[in-house]
Amino acid sequence: MLQPSGRHFPDPDPQYAAYPQPPIRAGHLSVEYEPLPTAAREARAAVRRHLEEWGLAEQSDVADVAELLVSELATNALRHAASRFRLTLSASHGVLRCEVGDADRRAPRLIDAGAGESGRGMALVNALAQRWGCHEEGPGKTVWFELGTCGDEGCGWRGL
C-alpha cells in the first residue's frame, strides 16, 4: 500500500513554472525538397516563416542561427548526396530541433578548412548549436542540431 510522505496531496502551492514550458505556438514541420539549386534558399525561407508563426523569431538570435545552420546542412545534402532531402523542424519545451535527411550514408565530418573556400559548414554547426549529431535512417542519414529557444529570460524556470 502507498504510504503518504506527510505532504499534502495535491501540492497546495504547485510551482508549474519550475518546469520548462513549451514556446508559444510551438509546432512541427516536415518538408521534402528536390535537389535543385534553389532548395537551400527555400529551406531557409521555410525556417524563418515557421519560426515567426511559432513566435520564436523574436527570441534573441534563434531564427538567424537556425536559418544559417539549416542552410549549411541543406547545402551539404545537395552537394554531397545530390538527392532529395527532408527538412524537419520541431519546437517544444525550450528546444528547437532541426533535421536534414538525405540519401547519402556518409556522416558529416568536422574538418579544418584552412584557407579553402568550403568545408566550414559543420564547424559552424559545432560552434553554434547546443547539440548536434547524425544517425542512419533508411537508405541515408539524418543530420540534426538543437538550439535553445528560451532566450535570456529563461523558459519559465525559476532558480531555487
N, C-alpha and C positions, 0 to 999 in steps of 0.2 A: 504494500500500500504506500502511496505517495505521502511523504511527511512534509508538511509546510515548514518553511525555514524561519517562520516567525514574522516574515514580511507580510504586508497586506497584499492581497490579490484582487484585482489587478493593482499595479503600482498606482498610488493615488496622485503622483506627480510625474507622469511619463515625460521623458525628455526625447521626443521624436527627433529633434534637431541634432541629437548626438550621433545620428546615422546619416551617411551621405544621402542626399535627396537627388532624384533624377533631375537633370536640367529641364527647364521649361520647354515644353513641346518636343521632348526627345523623341527620336524615331529611328527608322531603319530604311535603308535604300540599297538596292542592288540593281546594277545596270551593266549590260554587256555592250562592248564596243568592237567594231570591225577594225582590222589592222590598217587604218588609214592615217595619213599624216595629220589630220585634224583631231584624232581621237584623244590625245593628251590634253589639248585645249578644251575639248568638250567635257572631259572628266574634271578638269579644274573648275569649269563653269558650274558643273553639277554640284561639286563640293560647296562652292560659295553659295549657290542658290539654296541648297538644303540646310546648310548651317544657318543661313538667315531665317529660313522658315522655322527652324527648330529653336530660334532665339539664342544661338551660340556665336553669331558673327561679331557681336559687340564685346565679347569677353576676351580681354587682353589681345593676344595675337593668335588665338587658336585657329581662326579661319585662314589667316595668312600662312601659318606654318602647315596646316593641313593641305592647303592648295599646293604649296611648294613640294611637299613630300609626296603627295598623290601624283603630281606631275612627274617627279623623278621615277616613281615606280611604274607609272604608265609608259613613260619613255623607255624604261628598261624592258618592259614587256614587248613593246613594239620593235625595239632594236634587236633584242636577243632571241625572243620567241617567235617573232614575226607571225603572231597568231591573234585571234580574238582574245580579249581579256575582259574580266569581270571586275568591276569596282563595287565594293560593298562597304557601306558606312553604317555604323550603329552608335548611338549615343544613349547612355544611361548611367546613373549613379556616379556622375562626375568624370566619366571617361568617354572619349571619342575614339572608336576603333575603326581604322581604315584598312581595307584589304584589297589587294590587286592579285587576281589569279590569272595565270596564263598556261599555255600548253608545254612549256619548257620545264623539264625536271631539274635543271641545274640551279642550285641555290645561289643567291647573290653573295658576292664576296666584298669585304672591305679591302680596298687597295690603296696604295699610295699613288695618287695620280700625278704627283710631281708637277712638272710644267705642262703636262698633257692637256688636251682640250676636252677630255671626257674622263669619266671614272670617278667622279665626286658624288654621285647620287646616293650611294649607300653610306658614305661618310656623313652626308647631311642628315640622313635618316638616323644614323647612330648618334649624332650630336644633338639633334633637336627633339627626338621622340623620347617619351618616358620609358617605353619598352618597345622592342620590335623583334620579329622573328620570321621564320619561314617553315612551312610544312608541306609535305607532298599531299596532293589531292587529286584523285583520279589519275589521268594521264600527265598531269602537270604539277604545278606548285602554287601556293598562295603565300605572298609576302605581306606582312601586316605590321602596323605600328599603332601605338596608343598615345594619346595626348590627354592631359588633364583639362577639364572644362570649367573648373571651379573659380579660376581667377584668384586674385589676391585676397578676396573676402572669404574664401573657403567655400565649402559646399554644404552649408547647413550644419557643419560640425562645430561644436563648441569645445574648446580645450578645457580640461579639468583643472 
